[in-house]
């Protein structure tokens, strides 16, 4: 019996911050509209938590306002440098 251990890299994306919890969806929706009027650079969504039986207002910054980080690729200049077949001194060129 063989086991396929194919692990795929999942991109989870940016995280959401929990702003506040509400008992009903209408309360959460009203809070979302007020929040979005005050903060134009933010996103907001309502998520139902089944375990606690309530609604949560989650927020995060819009993607266009997030600072992008440049990641290093791990390959250095030395590795990419091409080596020549000739040495520094060519003995056949000497007269």
Secondary structure, 3 states (H helix, E strand, C coil): CCCCCCCCCCCCCCCCEEEEEECCHHHHHHHHHHHHHHCCCEEEEEEEECCCCEEEEEEEECHHHCCCCCCCCCCCHHHHCCCCCCCCCCHHHCC
